[in-house]
Amino acid sequence: MTDDQLKSMEKEVRKLKRIASEWASQLHDLVEDKLPAGYEELPGIAQSTYDACKAWADAEKAFRAASG
């Protein structure tokens, strides 16, 4: 794998980590500020947070395998 490809993968990992952190923040805000009244929002935000974290974890694993 070329250096440019590795840099591109690393950039994607950082982007996905930022997105996962943003979803985690939304989940935290829901728990801290809106529950129990906002309980109907919980499944959607939780699923989006899970999906974003999974995408980051998969990209991180692929990057480590490619660079290791």
HTML snippet that shows the backbone in 3Dmol.js (N, CA, C, O; Angstrom):
<script src="https://3Dmol.org/build/3Dmol-min.js"></script>
<div id="view" style="width:600px;height:400px;position:relative"></div>
<script>
const pdb = `
ATOM      1  N   MET A   1       0.853  -1.172   0.000  1.00  0.00           N
ATOM      2  CA  MET A   1       0.000   0.000   0.000  1.00  0.00           C
ATOM      3  C   MET A   1       0.903   1.241   0.000  1.00  0.00           C
ATOM      4  O   MET A   1       1.922   1.277   0.690  1.00  0.00           O
ATOM      5  N   THR A   2       0.522   2.234  -0.767  1.00  0.00           N
ATOM      6  CA  THR A   2       1.339   3.439  -0.885  1.00  0.00           C
ATOM      7  C   THR A   2       1.125   4.360   0.311  1.00  0.00           C
ATOM      8  O   THR A   2       0.152   4.227   1.054  1.00  0.00           O
ATOM      9  N   ASP A   3       2.045   5.285   0.476  1.00  0.00           N
ATOM     10  CA  ASP A   3       1.911   6.274   1.555  1.00  0.00           C
ATOM     11  C   ASP A   3       0.654   7.110   1.385  1.00  0.00           C
ATOM     12  O   ASP A   3      -0.016   7.432   2.366  1.00  0.00           O
ATOM     13  N   ASP A   4       0.331   7.462   0.153  1.00  0.00           N
ATOM     14  CA  ASP A   4      -0.880   8.253  -0.092  1.00  0.00           C
ATOM     15  C   ASP A   4      -2.140   7.491   0.290  1.00  0.00           C
ATOM     16  O   ASP A   4      -3.083   8.064   0.836  1.00  0.00           O
ATOM     17  N   GLN A   5      -2.149   6.201   0.002  1.00  0.00           N
ATOM     18  CA  GLN A   5      -3.308   5.380   0.376  1.00  0.00           C
ATOM     19  C   GLN A   5      -3.430   5.271   1.894  1.00  0.00           C
ATOM     20  O   GLN A   5      -4.532   5.338   2.439  1.00  0.00           O
ATOM     21  N   LEU A   6      -2.305   5.103   2.569  1.00  0.00           N
ATOM     22  CA  LEU A   6      -2.326   5.035   4.035  1.00  0.00           C
ATOM     23  C   LEU A   6      -2.786   6.358   4.635  1.00  0.00           C
ATOM     24  O   LEU A   6      -3.570   6.375   5.584  1.00  0.00           O
ATOM     25  N   LYS A   7      -2.300   7.464   4.084  1.00  0.00           N
ATOM     26  CA  LYS A   7      -2.726   8.776   4.577  1.00  0.00           C
ATOM     27  C   LYS A   7      -4.215   8.978   4.365  1.00  0.00           C
ATOM     28  O   LYS A   7      -4.894   9.549   5.218  1.00  0.00           O
ATOM     29  N   SER A   8      -4.723   8.515   3.237  1.00  0.00           N
ATOM     30  CA  SER A   8      -6.148   8.617   2.957  1.00  0.00           C
ATOM     31  C   SER A   8      -6.957   7.778   3.940  1.00  0.00           C
ATOM     32  O   SER A   8      -7.999   8.215   4.430  1.00  0.00           O
ATOM     33  N   MET A   9      -6.475   6.576   4.225  1.00  0.00           N
ATOM     34  CA  MET A   9      -7.155   5.720   5.203  1.00  0.00           C
ATOM     35  C   MET A   9      -7.138   6.359   6.586  1.00  0.00           C
ATOM     36  O   MET A   9      -8.141   6.343   7.299  1.00  0.00           O
ATOM     37  N   GLU A  10      -5.994   6.918   6.956  1.00  0.00           N
ATOM     38  CA  GLU A  10      -5.875   7.557   8.264  1.00  0.00           C
ATOM     39  C   GLU A  10      -6.823   8.744   8.378  1.00  0.00           C
ATOM     40  O   GLU A  10      -7.442   8.954   9.421  1.00  0.00           O
ATOM     41  N   LYS A  11      -6.935   9.515   7.310  1.00  0.00           N
ATOM     42  CA  LYS A  11      -7.853  10.664   7.290  1.00  0.00           C
ATOM     43  C   LYS A  11      -9.296  10.191   7.458  1.00  0.00           C
ATOM     44  O   LYS A  11     -10.079  10.811   8.178  1.00  0.00           O
ATOM     45  N   GLU A  12      -9.642   9.096   6.793  1.00  0.00           N
ATOM     46  CA  GLU A  12     -10.987   8.544   6.905  1.00  0.00           C
ATOM     47  C   GLU A  12     -11.260   8.058   8.330  1.00  0.00           C
ATOM     48  O   GLU A  12     -12.357   8.255   8.852  1.00  0.00           O
ATOM     49  N   VAL A  13     -10.275   7.430   8.955  1.00  0.00           N
ATOM     50  CA  VAL A  13     -10.419   6.973  10.340  1.00  0.00           C
ATOM     51  C   VAL A  13     -10.684   8.163  11.255  1.00  0.00           C
ATOM     52  O   VAL A  13     -11.565   8.108  12.113  1.00  0.00           O
ATOM     53  N   ARG A  14      -9.922   9.238  11.072  1.00  0.00           N
ATOM     54  CA  ARG A  14     -10.127  10.437  11.910  1.00  0.00           C
ATOM     55  C   ARG A  14     -11.518  11.024  11.692  1.00  0.00           C
ATOM     56  O   ARG A  14     -12.175  11.441  12.646  1.00  0.00           O
ATOM     57  N   LYS A  15     -11.967  11.057  10.440  1.00  0.00           N
ATOM     58  CA  LYS A  15     -13.303  11.584  10.130  1.00  0.00           C
ATOM     59  C   LYS A  15     -14.379  10.728  10.799  1.00  0.00           C
ATOM     60  O   LYS A  15     -15.305  11.259  11.411  1.00  0.00           O
ATOM     61  N   LEU A  16     -14.256   9.408  10.682  1.00  0.00           N
ATOM     62  CA  LEU A  16     -15.252   8.520  11.276  1.00  0.00           C
ATOM     63  C   LEU A  16     -15.241   8.598  12.799  1.00  0.00           C
ATOM     64  O   LEU A  16     -16.287   8.463  13.435  1.00  0.00           O
ATOM     65  N   LYS A  17     -14.073   8.813  13.381  1.00  0.00           N
ATOM     66  CA  LYS A  17     -13.993   8.968  14.835  1.00  0.00           C
ATOM     67  C   LYS A  17     -14.704  10.245  15.273  1.00  0.00           C
ATOM     68  O   LYS A  17     -15.390  10.260  16.295  1.00  0.00           O
ATOM     69  N   ARG A  18     -14.539  11.315  14.498  1.00  0.00           N
ATOM     70  CA  ARG A  18     -15.218  12.578  14.808  1.00  0.00           C
ATOM     71  C   ARG A  18     -16.726  12.398  14.731  1.00  0.00           C
ATOM     72  O   ARG A  18     -17.458  12.872  15.599  1.00  0.00           O
ATOM     73  N   ILE A  19     -17.187  11.716  13.694  1.00  0.00           N
ATOM     74  CA  ILE A  19     -18.625  11.482  13.541  1.00  0.00           C
ATOM     75  C   ILE A  19     -19.155  10.635  14.696  1.00  0.00           C
ATOM     76  O   ILE A  19     -20.219  10.929  15.241  1.00  0.00           O
ATOM     77  N   ALA A  20     -18.427   9.596  15.069  1.00  0.00           N
ATOM     78  CA  ALA A  20     -18.847   8.753  16.195  1.00  0.00           C
ATOM     79  C   ALA A  20     -18.906   9.567  17.487  1.00  0.00           C
ATOM     80  O   ALA A  20     -19.818   9.394  18.295  1.00  0.00           O
ATOM     81  N   SER A  21     -17.944  10.443  17.674  1.00  0.00           N
ATOM     82  CA  SER A  21     -17.930  11.293  18.871  1.00  0.00           C
ATOM     83  C   SER A  21     -19.115  12.251  18.881  1.00  0.00           C
ATOM     84  O   SER A  21     -19.680  12.528  19.939  1.00  0.00           O
ATOM     85  N   GLU A  22     -19.490  12.753  17.724  1.00  0.00           N
ATOM     86  CA  GLU A  22     -20.647  13.646  17.647  1.00  0.00           C
ATOM     87  C   GLU A  22     -21.932  12.907  18.012  1.00  0.00           C
ATOM     88  O   GLU A  22     -22.772  13.438  18.739  1.00  0.00           O
ATOM     89  N   TRP A  23     -22.084  11.681  17.507  1.00  0.00           N
ATOM     90  CA  TRP A  23     -23.256  10.888  17.877  1.00  0.00           C
ATOM     91  C   TRP A  23     -23.250  10.546  19.361  1.00  0.00           C
ATOM     92  O   TRP A  23     -24.293  10.584  20.015  1.00  0.00           O
ATOM     93  N   ALA A  24     -22.080  10.213  19.892  1.00  0.00           N
ATOM     94  CA  ALA A  24     -21.981   9.915  21.325  1.00  0.00           C
ATOM     95  C   ALA A  24     -22.373  11.133  22.150  1.00  0.00           C
ATOM     96  O   ALA A  24     -23.008  11.003  23.197  1.00  0.00           O
ATOM     97  N   SER A  25     -22.001  12.300  21.683  1.00  0.00           N
ATOM     98  CA  SER A  25     -22.367  13.533  22.381  1.00  0.00           C
ATOM     99  C   SER A  25     -23.877  13.742  22.365  1.00  0.00           C
ATOM    100  O   SER A  25     -24.466  14.149  23.366  1.00  0.00           O
ATOM    101  N   GLN A  26     -24.494  13.461  21.224  1.00  0.00           N
ATOM    102  CA  GLN A  26     -25.954  13.584  21.159  1.00  0.00           C
ATOM    103  C   GLN A  26     -26.632  12.602  22.107  1.00  0.00           C
ATOM    104  O   GLN A  26     -27.615  12.940  22.766  1.00  0.00           O
ATOM    105  N   LEU A  27     -26.106  11.397  22.169  1.00  0.00           N
ATOM    106  CA  LEU A  27     -26.657  10.392  23.083  1.00  0.00           C
ATOM    107  C   LEU A  27     -26.491  10.848  24.532  1.00  0.00           C
ATOM    108  O   LEU A  27     -27.413  10.724  25.339  1.00  0.00           O
ATOM    109  N   HIS A  28     -25.326  11.369  24.850  1.00  0.00           N
ATOM    110  CA  HIS A  28     -25.069  11.880  26.202  1.00  0.00           C
ATOM    111  C   HIS A  28     -26.029  13.008  26.543  1.00  0.00           C
ATOM    112  O   HIS A  28     -26.597  13.039  27.635  1.00  0.00           O
ATOM    113  N   ASP A  29     -26.213  13.937  25.607  1.00  0.00           N
ATOM    114  CA  ASP A  29     -27.130  15.054  25.849  1.00  0.00           C
ATOM    115  C   ASP A  29     -28.555  14.564  26.067  1.00  0.00           C
ATOM    116  O   ASP A  29     -29.271  15.089  26.920  1.00  0.00           O
ATOM    117  N   LEU A  30     -28.964  13.567  25.305  1.00  0.00           N
ATOM    118  CA  LEU A  30     -30.301  13.004  25.482  1.00  0.00           C
ATOM    119  C   LEU A  30     -30.452  12.433  26.884  1.00  0.00           C
ATOM    120  O   LEU A  30     -31.443  12.696  27.565  1.00  0.00           O
ATOM    121  N   VAL A  31     -29.479  11.661  27.307  1.00  0.00           N
ATOM    122  CA  VAL A  31     -29.536  11.037  28.628  1.00  0.00           C
ATOM    123  C   VAL A  31     -29.520  12.098  29.726  1.00  0.00           C
ATOM    124  O   VAL A  31     -30.292  12.018  30.682  1.00  0.00           O
ATOM    125  N   GLU A  32     -28.660  13.070  29.592  1.00  0.00           N
ATOM    126  CA  GLU A  32     -28.507  14.084  30.635  1.00  0.00           C
ATOM    127  C   GLU A  32     -29.666  15.077  30.690  1.00  0.00           C
ATOM    128  O   GLU A  32     -30.071  15.498  31.774  1.00  0.00           O
ATOM    129  N   ASP A  33     -30.203  15.453  29.524  1.00  0.00           N
ATOM    130  CA  ASP A  33     -31.128  16.583  29.483  1.00  0.00           C
ATOM    131  C   ASP A  33     -32.577  16.244  29.157  1.00  0.00           C
ATOM    132  O   ASP A  33     -33.479  16.993  29.532  1.00  0.00           O
ATOM    133  N   LYS A  34     -32.820  15.140  28.471  1.00  0.00           N
ATOM    134  CA  LYS A  34     -34.166  14.926  27.945  1.00  0.00           C
ATOM    135  C   LYS A  34     -34.900  13.724  28.520  1.00  0.00           C
ATOM    136  O   LYS A  34     -36.121  13.635  28.388  1.00  0.00           O
ATOM    137  N   LEU A  35     -34.197  12.810  29.146  1.00  0.00           N
ATOM    138  CA  LEU A  35     -34.879  11.643  29.695  1.00  0.00           C
ATOM    139  C   LEU A  35     -35.494  11.969  31.042  1.00  0.00           C
ATOM    140  O   LEU A  35     -34.913  12.772  31.771  1.00  0.00           O
ATOM    141  N   PRO A  36     -36.587  11.421  31.407  1.00  0.00           N
ATOM    142  CA  PRO A  36     -37.309  10.366  30.728  1.00  0.00           C
ATOM    143  C   PRO A  36     -38.271  10.856  29.631  1.00  0.00           C
ATOM    144  O   PRO A  36     -38.754  10.043  28.844  1.00  0.00           O
ATOM    145  N   ALA A  37     -38.553  12.146  29.564  1.00  0.00           N
ATOM    146  CA  ALA A  37     -39.554  12.632  28.609  1.00  0.00           C
ATOM    147  C   ALA A  37     -39.176  12.348  27.158  1.00  0.00           C
ATOM    148  O   ALA A  37     -40.064  12.113  26.338  1.00  0.00           O
ATOM    149  N   GLY A  38     -37.893  12.362  26.816  1.00  0.00           N
ATOM    150  CA  GLY A  38     -37.474  12.160  25.437  1.00  0.00           C
ATOM    151  C   GLY A  38     -37.143  10.722  25.092  1.00  0.00           C
ATOM    152  O   GLY A  38     -36.354  10.460  24.184  1.00  0.00           O
ATOM    153  N   TYR A  39     -37.746   9.787  25.819  1.00  0.00           N
ATOM    154  CA  TYR A  39     -37.398   8.372  25.642  1.00  0.00           C
ATOM    155  C   TYR A  39     -37.610   7.869  24.220  1.00  0.00           C
ATOM    156  O   TYR A  39     -36.929   6.937  23.791  1.00  0.00           O
ATOM    157  N   GLU A  40     -38.541   8.467  23.482  1.00  0.00           N
ATOM    158  CA  GLU A  40     -38.813   7.990  22.126  1.00  0.00           C
ATOM    159  C   GLU A  40     -37.644   8.262  21.174  1.00  0.00           C
ATOM    160  O   GLU A  40     -37.529   7.606  20.139  1.00  0.00           O
ATOM    161  N   GLU A  41     -36.790   9.210  21.509  1.00  0.00           N
ATOM    162  CA  GLU A  41     -35.617   9.509  20.690  1.00  0.00           C
ATOM    163  C   GLU A  41     -34.485   8.505  20.914  1.00  0.00           C
ATOM    164  O   GLU A  41     -33.583   8.387  20.084  1.00  0.00           O
ATOM    165  N   LEU A  42     -34.533   7.803  22.005  1.00  0.00           N
ATOM    166  CA  LEU A  42     -33.431   6.919  22.410  1.00  0.00           C
ATOM    167  C   LEU A  42     -33.071   5.840  21.378  1.00  0.00           C
ATOM    168  O   LEU A  42     -31.892   5.700  21.052  1.00  0.00           O
ATOM    169  N   PRO A  43     -34.030   5.077  20.853  1.00  0.00           N
ATOM    170  CA  PRO A  43     -33.629   4.020  19.902  1.00  0.00           C
ATOM    171  C   PRO A  43     -32.907   4.559  18.662  1.00  0.00           C
ATOM    172  O   PRO A  43     -31.908   3.980  18.237  1.00  0.00           O
ATOM    173  N   GLY A  44     -33.384   5.633  18.089  1.00  0.00           N
ATOM    174  CA  GLY A  44     -32.772   6.179  16.880  1.00  0.00           C
ATOM    175  C   GLY A  44     -31.373   6.704  17.116  1.00  0.00           C
ATOM    176  O   GLY A  44     -30.456   6.427  16.342  1.00  0.00           O
ATOM    177  N   ILE A  45     -31.213   7.462  18.184  1.00  0.00           N
ATOM    178  CA  ILE A  45     -29.892   8.021  18.490  1.00  0.00           C
ATOM    179  C   ILE A  45     -28.932   6.911  18.913  1.00  0.00           C
ATOM    180  O   ILE A  45     -27.758   6.930  18.543  1.00  0.00           O
ATOM    181  N   ALA A  46     -29.419   5.960  19.674  1.00  0.00           N
ATOM    182  CA  ALA A  46     -28.562   4.844  20.088  1.00  0.00           C
ATOM    183  C   ALA A  46     -28.097   4.039  18.870  1.00  0.00           C
ATOM    184  O   ALA A  46     -26.925   3.669  18.793  1.00  0.00           O
ATOM    185  N   GLN A  47     -28.989   3.765  17.926  1.00  0.00           N
ATOM    186  CA  GLN A  47     -28.618   3.002  16.735  1.00  0.00           C
ATOM    187  C   GLN A  47     -27.625   3.779  15.876  1.00  0.00           C
ATOM    188  O   GLN A  47     -26.661   3.205  15.368  1.00  0.00           O
ATOM    189  N   SER A  48     -27.853   5.069  15.713  1.00  0.00           N
ATOM    190  CA  SER A  48     -26.931   5.894  14.931  1.00  0.00           C
ATOM    191  C   SER A  48     -25.561   5.962  15.591  1.00  0.00           C
ATOM    192  O   SER A  48     -24.537   5.952  14.909  1.00  0.00           O
ATOM    193  N   THR A  49     -25.543   6.029  16.912  1.00  0.00           N
ATOM    194  CA  THR A  49     -24.274   6.050  17.644  1.00  0.00           C
ATOM    195  C   THR A  49     -23.549   4.722  17.464  1.00  0.00           C
ATOM    196  O   THR A  49     -22.345   4.699  17.208  1.00  0.00           O
ATOM    197  N   TYR A  50     -24.270   3.633  17.594  1.00  0.00           N
ATOM    198  CA  TYR A  50     -23.682   2.307  17.395  1.00  0.00           C
ATOM    199  C   TYR A  50     -23.108   2.173  15.986  1.00  0.00           C
ATOM    200  O   TYR A  50     -21.977   1.721  15.807  1.00  0.00           O
ATOM    201  N   ASP A  51     -23.895   2.569  14.995  1.00  0.00           N
ATOM    202  CA  ASP A  51     -23.459   2.449  13.602  1.00  0.00           C
ATOM    203  C   ASP A  51     -22.204   3.275  13.339  1.00  0.00           C
ATOM    204  O   ASP A  51     -21.290   2.815  12.655  1.00  0.00           O
ATOM    205  N   ALA A  52     -22.156   4.489  13.877  1.00  0.00           N
ATOM    206  CA  ALA A  52     -20.995   5.357  13.688  1.00  0.00           C
ATOM    207  C   ALA A  52     -19.763   4.778  14.381  1.00  0.00           C
ATOM    208  O   ALA A  52     -18.662   4.821  13.832  1.00  0.00           O
ATOM    209  N   CYS A  53     -19.944   4.244  15.572  1.00  0.00           N
ATOM    210  CA  CYS A  53     -18.820   3.641  16.296  1.00  0.00           C
ATOM    211  C   CYS A  53     -18.324   2.388  15.582  1.00  0.00           C
ATOM    212  O   CYS A  53     -17.118   2.145  15.524  1.00  0.00           O
ATOM    213  N   LYS A  54     -19.234   1.598  15.044  1.00  0.00           N
ATOM    214  CA  LYS A  54     -18.861   0.394  14.307  1.00  0.00           C
ATOM    215  C   LYS A  54     -18.092   0.752  13.037  1.00  0.00           C
ATOM    216  O   LYS A  54     -17.100   0.103  12.705  1.00  0.00           O
ATOM    217  N   ALA A  55     -18.547   1.779  12.331  1.00  0.00           N
ATOM    218  CA  ALA A  55     -17.849   2.219  11.116  1.00  0.00           C
ATOM    219  C   ALA A  55     -16.433   2.665  11.451  1.00  0.00           C
ATOM    220  O   ALA A  55     -15.487   2.342  10.733  1.00  0.00           O
ATOM    221  N   TRP A  56     -16.289   3.413  12.551  1.00  0.00           N
ATOM    222  CA  TRP A  56     -14.955   3.841  12.979  1.00  0.00           C
ATOM    223  C   TRP A  56     -14.089   2.629  13.339  1.00  0.00           C
ATOM    224  O   TRP A  56     -12.934   2.546  12.921  1.00  0.00           O
ATOM    225  N   ALA A  57     -14.638   1.701  14.105  1.00  0.00           N
ATOM    226  CA  ALA A  57     -13.863   0.532  14.540  1.00  0.00           C
ATOM    227  C   ALA A  57     -13.411  -0.305  13.349  1.00  0.00           C
ATOM    228  O   ALA A  57     -12.278  -0.785  13.321  1.00  0.00           O
ATOM    229  N   ASP A  58     -14.289  -0.481  12.371  1.00  0.00           N
ATOM    230  CA  ASP A  58     -13.924  -1.250  11.177  1.00  0.00           C
ATOM    231  C   ASP A  58     -12.821  -0.551  10.388  1.00  0.00           C
ATOM    232  O   ASP A  58     -11.878  -1.194   9.928  1.00  0.00           O
ATOM    233  N   ALA A  59     -12.940   0.766  10.234  1.00  0.00           N
ATOM    234  CA  ALA A  59     -11.928   1.532   9.500  1.00  0.00           C
ATOM    235  C   ALA A  59     -10.601   1.529  10.245  1.00  0.00           C
ATOM    236  O   ALA A  59      -9.542   1.419   9.627  1.00  0.00           O
ATOM    237  N   GLU A  60     -10.651   1.647  11.554  1.00  0.00           N
ATOM    238  CA  GLU A  60      -9.435   1.632  12.379  1.00  0.00           C
ATOM    239  C   GLU A  60      -8.725   0.279  12.252  1.00  0.00           C
ATOM    240  O   GLU A  60      -7.502   0.217  12.126  1.00  0.00           O
ATOM    241  N   LYS A  61      -9.504  -0.790  12.288  1.00  0.00           N
ATOM    242  CA  LYS A  61      -8.934  -2.130  12.163  1.00  0.00           C
ATOM    243  C   LYS A  61      -8.279  -2.312  10.790  1.00  0.00           C
ATOM    244  O   LYS A  61      -7.182  -2.863  10.694  1.00  0.00           O
ATOM    245  N   ALA A  62      -8.940  -1.857   9.744  1.00  0.00           N
ATOM    246  CA  ALA A  62      -8.379  -1.968   8.395  1.00  0.00           C
ATOM    247  C   ALA A  62      -7.117  -1.136   8.253  1.00  0.00           C
ATOM    248  O   ALA A  62      -6.154  -1.564   7.616  1.00  0.00           O
ATOM    249  N   PHE A  63      -7.118   0.057   8.849  1.00  0.00           N
ATOM    250  CA  PHE A  63      -5.941   0.915   8.785  1.00  0.00           C
ATOM    251  C   PHE A  63      -4.765   0.270   9.503  1.00  0.00           C
ATOM    252  O   PHE A  63      -3.649   0.263   8.985  1.00  0.00           O
ATOM    253  N   ARG A  64      -5.005  -0.266  10.682  1.00  0.00           N
ATOM    254  CA  ARG A  64      -3.932  -0.932  11.440  1.00  0.00           C
ATOM    255  C   ARG A  64      -3.361  -2.128  10.676  1.00  0.00           C
ATOM    256  O   ARG A  64      -2.151  -2.353  10.655  1.00  0.00           O
ATOM    257  N   ALA A  65      -4.269  -2.890  10.047  1.00  0.00           N
ATOM    258  CA  ALA A  65      -3.804  -4.043   9.271  1.00  0.00           C
ATOM    259  C   ALA A  65      -2.975  -3.604   8.076  1.00  0.00           C
ATOM    260  O   ALA A  65      -1.981  -4.246   7.735  1.00  0.00           O
ATOM    261  N   ALA A  66      -3.379  -2.522   7.444  1.00  0.00           N
ATOM    262  CA  ALA A  66      -2.651  -2.039   6.259  1.00  0.00           C
ATOM    263  C   ALA A  66      -1.318  -1.393   6.613  1.00  0.00           C
ATOM    264  O   ALA A  66      -0.362  -1.458   5.839  1.00  0.00           O
ATOM    265  N   SER A  67      -1.261  -0.776   7.774  1.00  0.00           N
ATOM    266  CA  SER A  67      -0.040  -0.043   8.141  1.00  0.00           C
ATOM    267  C   SER A  67       0.892  -0.858   9.018  1.00  0.00           C
ATOM    268  O   SER A  67       2.034  -0.460   9.248  1.00  0.00           O
ATOM    269  N   GLY A  68       0.425  -1.977   9.503  1.00  0.00           N
ATOM    270  CA  GLY A  68       1.211  -2.755  10.428  1.00  0.00           C
ATOM    271  C   GLY A  68       2.098  -3.724   9.766  1.00  0.00           C
ATOM    272  O   GLY A  68       2.826  -4.454  10.439  1.00  0.00           O
TER     273      GLY A  68
END
`;
const viewer = $3Dmol.createViewer("view");
viewer.addModel(pdb, "pdb");
viewer.setStyle({}, {cartoon: {color: "spectrum"}});
viewer.zoomTo();
viewer.render();
</script>
